[in-house]
Amino acid sequence: MRILFLLLSLMLWGCDAVDTMKEGFAHSQAVSVELERSIGLKSYVGFNWNNGSLTSVNVTFDGIPKNKSLPEISEAAKAAVLKEFRQEPKQIVVAFKMTQ
């Protein structure tokens, strides 16, 4: 009986973890779309969860926007992350991919 309870508990935990990841990917896609609309560049959004808490979100832009300042980009990224993830991460990292 204990083994059955343990297996059932693990299965339910696994479903919750999968649902959390699915939601996280949906949120990251929404942040990317929002930032592409407001900044004008495609971005890649990654995230880390730890024990149900959003610990970090990484936003990497595909280049450096020419028409926006760094404070404007940072504020847009923070606003999009807070809107879509509905939880404030401990840190938001904004980066830019350099192309040759």
N, C-alpha and C positions, 0 to 999 in steps of 0.2 A: 504494500500500500504506500509506503514512504517513497519507493522508487517511482511509482506512478505519479505521485504528487510532485516530486522533483522534476520529472520529465515534462509534466504539464506546465509547471512554473517556468522552466527553461523555454518551452515553446512560446508561451505568452510573452516573455521578456524579448525573445527574438522578434516577434511580430511588432512589438513596440519600437524596438531599435530600427527595424526596417521602415516603419511608418515615419519615424523621426528623420531618417535619412532622405526619404522621398520628399517630405515637407521641406527639408533643408535645401534640396536641389531645386525645388519649385521656387523657393524664396530667392535663391541665388540667381536663377534665370530672370526673375522679375526685377531684381536689382540691376542686372546687366541691361535689360531692355530700358528701364527707366533712365539709367545713366547714358546710354547711347542716344536716347531722345534729348536729354538735357545738355550733355557735353558734346555730342557729335562724334564720339569715337566708341568703337566696340570695346567692351571690357570683359574680363574673366573674373568671376567671383568665387572664391573658395571660403570655406568656413570650418570651424572646429567646435565641437560640442564636448563637454566634459560633465558627466553626471547630471544631464538635463539642463546645464547652463551653457549659453553661447559664450565661448571664451574669446574667439577672434574671428574676424572676417577680413579677408584679403581681397582687395580690388586692384587688379592689374589692367591698366589701359594699354591698348594696342598702339602705342606712340604717345607723343606729348601734344595735347591740345594747344593750338596756336591762339585761339580767341578767348581763353579762360585763364585766370590767374590760379595759382596754387591754393589760396584760401577758398576761392569759388569752387574748385574741384573737390577739395576736402569737405566743404559744407554740403555739396550735392551728394557726395558719397555717403556721408553720415546720415543725411536726411533719408536717402533711399534705403539704407540698411535698417534704420530704425522703423521706417514705414513697413517694409516687407517682412522683416524677421520678427517684429513686434516684441523684441527683447534687446536690451542694450548689451552689446558684447563688451568684454573687458578692454579690447583694443580693436581698432580698425586700422589696417595697413593699406596705404594707397601707394601703388608703384606704377612705373611706366616701362613698357617694353621698348627697347631701342632697336630700330631696324637699320640695316646698312644700306 
